[in-house]
Amino acid sequence: DGGITQSPKYLFRKEGQNVTLSCEQNLNHDAMYWYRQDPGQGLRLIYYSQIVNDFQKGDIAEGYSVSREKKESFPLTVTSAQKNPTAFYLCASSPQGRDYNEQFFGPGTRLTVL
Amino acid sequence: GQQVMQIPQYQHVQEGEDFTTYCNSSTTLSNIQWYKQRPGGHPVFLIQLVKSGEVKKQKRLTFQFGEAKKNSSLHITATQTTDVGTYFCAGSGYSTLTFGKGTMLLVSP
């Protein structure tokens, strides 16, 4: 059963702590993306990666970091430098990092920082 | 940078009424994609439009891409309660998408 998995579904952390969100895909897609979604807002791009060992900043990369050591995995770390980390985080992948490819989304992780 | 604006932000209709959401870009787009997100769910791809003036239909859904490739619309005929959700348009850059803020559709039976 192919798809994208994100874990956990809900995550609670204390202010000042770093937290890493998992994203795994078995679709053999080259490109992966991280988005942040706030209530009433669209999806804002945090980071994306078009190939293993390479990634680029999106529109709101400050306070976040990523790695792409394996094709299947693209974890996102929310650091203590991120001023408003509470949000719904969505991971997506596409066959290639080109604009004509649809993106497949994972179920998301809802992060709450207390 | 590229901006994609979507209106209305929210619409509440009675089941059987029609619904339209509009998407406008500040720049010419190479293509536009539409996604649907059910409440509590994740976005799911609906369609992609590439050609100027293109019109595509999926059952009760009609998608249009403007002649100048700077605007698009999604029209739903005779809404059903299963149409509830937020509809997003997304304009393409070279390797990334810029999403509009979405239109939340609520359908009352």
Interface residues (C-beta under 8 A of the other chain):
Chain A: A31 Y33 Y35 G40 Q41 G42 L43 R44 L45 Y48 Q50 G58 D59 L90 G97 R98 D99 Y100 E102 Q103 F104 F105 G106 P107 G108
Chain B: G1 V4 Q6 Q9 S30 N31 Q33 G41 H42 P43 V44 F45 Q48 V50 F88 A90 S92 G93 Y94 S95 T96 L97 T98 F99 G100 K101 G102
